[in-house]
Each structure stands twice: as C-alpha cells, then as structure tokens.
Amino acid sequence: MIATRTYILLILIFLSCFVRAQSEDVIACMRQASISENNKNYTEAIEFCTKALVLNAVYDEAYFRRGYYKYLLSDFTGALRDFNVTLKLNPEHVEAHLYKANCLQKTGSNVAALNEYNQARRLDALGTFSHVAKDLFGSVLGQ
C-alpha cells in the first residue's frame, strides 16, 4: 500500500516537471513573440503565442502573454478568455489577476474587477499596489 502511494507520488512529480519543462520550439516561439512585442507588432506576437500553445496547450505563460497582447490591442473579451485560462492553470499568476481586473474594468464589470484586484493583493500586495499606481498615474498623465 505504501509502495503504491510512493510510486503514484513519484509519477505525479515526474509529470508535473515534464509539463513545466518547455521544448526548444516553444521557447523559440515565445522569443519571437517578445521580438514582435518590442517592435509593437502585437498581432504577430499573438500568432507566435498561439504557435507555442499548439506545441504545449498547458503553458500558462503563453496564455498570459497572448492575453496581454490582446489587451494592448483593446480586445478585452479575447484577453479575458486567455487570462481565465492562465488562472485556471496557475491560480497564483498575479499579473493575470491584475490584467483580468483591468479588462473587467474596461468592460464595465467593476465589482468583478475589484474582486480580481483583491485576489492579486492577497498574493502580492506590493506588486498590486505598483500596478494600480502605474495605471492611475498613466491615466492622470494621459498615457
């Protein structure tokens, strides 16, 4: 009985490590997405994230970054979908909570946005404060 539990635990640990490890192709796609982002070509960056997700459908960071690029293009509904998947895969992804809250705010769901901000605050209070302050000052300064 104990040996069976030990084997099951080892298999689960191995699988979780396998899922977290990224292939060179996935890394290359994400690198290309970053290059596209630096060139402000967010549509192309989305395509590279999608290619990465074809290779690894449970890569939370690819979902997050694709959602972030959609957010930058004001596709808040599409961004929300990707942030929701990110949080399903990794409930402690603070940035996904914060950008999900931004999307909810922009679509008029202020109570849901507040809940997301609070979830992010519970995970990382300083990071949440920094994000909110940056948004606040950006809107005051017209950026």
C-alpha positions in Angstrom: 0.0 0.0 0.0 2.7 2.5 1.0 4.8 1.4 -2.0 1.9 2.1 -4.4 1.4 5.5 -2.9 5.1 6.3 -3.3 5.0 5.2 -7.0 1.9 7.3 -7.7 3.5 10.3 -6.0 6.7 9.9 -8.0 4.8 9.6 -11.2 2.8 12.8 -10.4 6.0 14.7 -9.6 7.6 13.5 -12.8 4.6 14.5 -14.8 4.4 18.0 -13.2 8.1 18.5 -14.0 7.6 17.3 -17.6 4.7 19.7 -18.1 6.6 22.7 -16.8 9.7 22.0 -19.0 9.4 23.7 -22.3 10.7 22.4 -25.6 13.1 24.4 -27.7 10.4 25.1 -30.2 8.1 26.6 -27.5 10.9 28.7 -26.2 11.7 29.9 -29.8 8.1 30.8 -30.4 8.0 32.8 -27.1 11.3 34.5 -28.0 9.8 35.5 -31.4 6.7 36.8 -29.6 9.0 39.0 -27.5 10.7 40.4 -30.6 7.4 41.2 -32.1 6.3 42.9 -28.9 9.4 45.0 -28.9 8.5 46.0 -32.5 5.0 46.8 -31.3 3.6 44.1 -33.7 1.1 42.7 -31.2 -0.8 40.7 -33.9 2.3 38.8 -34.8 3.2 38.3 -31.2 -0.3 36.7 -30.7 0.4 34.4 -33.6 3.7 33.2 -32.0 2.0 32.6 -28.7 -0.7 30.6 -30.4 2.0 28.5 -32.1 3.6 27.9 -28.7 0.2 26.8 -27.4 -0.2 24.3 -30.3 3.1 22.8 -29.1 2.2 22.9 -25.4 -1.5 23.5 -24.6 -0.9 23.9 -20.9 1.7 26.6 -20.9 0.2 29.3 -18.7 2.8 32.0 -19.6 1.9 31.7 -23.3 -1.8 32.2 -22.5 -0.9 35.1 -20.3 1.2 36.8 -22.9 -1.3 36.2 -25.7 -3.9 37.8 -23.4 -1.6 40.7 -22.7 -1.1 41.4 -26.4 -4.8 41.2 -27.0 -5.2 43.7 -24.1 -2.8 46.0 -25.8 -4.9 45.8 -29.0 -8.1 46.6 -26.9 -9.5 43.1 -27.5 -10.7 42.8 -23.9 -13.0 39.9 -24.4 -10.3 37.8 -26.1 -7.8 38.9 -23.4 -10.2 37.9 -20.6 -10.5 34.4 -22.2 -6.7 34.0 -22.1 -6.4 35.4 -18.6 -9.1 33.0 -17.4 -7.2 30.0 -18.9 -3.9 31.3 -17.3 -5.6 31.4 -13.9 -7.1 28.0 -14.3 -3.6 26.6 -15.0 -1.9 28.8 -12.4 -4.2 30.4 -9.8 -1.3 32.4 -8.3 -0.4 34.2 -11.5 -0.6 37.8 -10.1 -0.2 39.6 -13.4 -3.1 37.6 -14.9 -5.3 38.7 -12.0 -4.2 42.3 -12.5 -4.8 42.4 -16.2 -8.0 40.5 -15.9 -9.1 43.1 -13.4 -8.2 45.8 -16.0 -10.2 44.1 -18.7 -13.2 43.7 -16.4 -13.0 47.4 -15.5 -12.8 48.4 -19.2 -15.9 46.3 -19.9 -17.8 47.8 -17.0 -17.7 44.9 -14.6 -16.3 47.0 -11.7 -17.3 44.6 -8.9 -15.7 41.6 -10.6 -12.6 43.8 -11.3 -12.4 44.7 -7.6 -12.6 41.0 -6.7 -9.6 40.3 -9.0 -7.6 43.2 -7.6 -8.2 41.8 -4.1 -7.1 38.3 -5.2 -3.9 39.8 -6.6 -3.4 41.9 -3.4 -3.7 38.7 -1.3 -0.9 37.1 -3.5 1.4 40.1 -3.8 0.3 43.4 -2.1 3.3 45.5 -3.2 3.1 44.3 -6.8 -0.6 45.0 -6.9 -0.1 48.5 -5.5 2.6 49.2 -8.0 0.4 48.1 -10.9 -2.6 50.1 -9.7 -0.4 53.2 -9.1 1.1 52.9 -12.6 -2.4 52.7 -14.1 -3.6 55.6 -12.0 -0.7 57.9 -12.9 -0.8 56.9 -16.5 -4.4 57.9 -16.7 -3.8 61.2 -14.9 -0.9 62.0 -17.2 -2.9 60.9 -20.3 -0.8 57.9 -21.2 
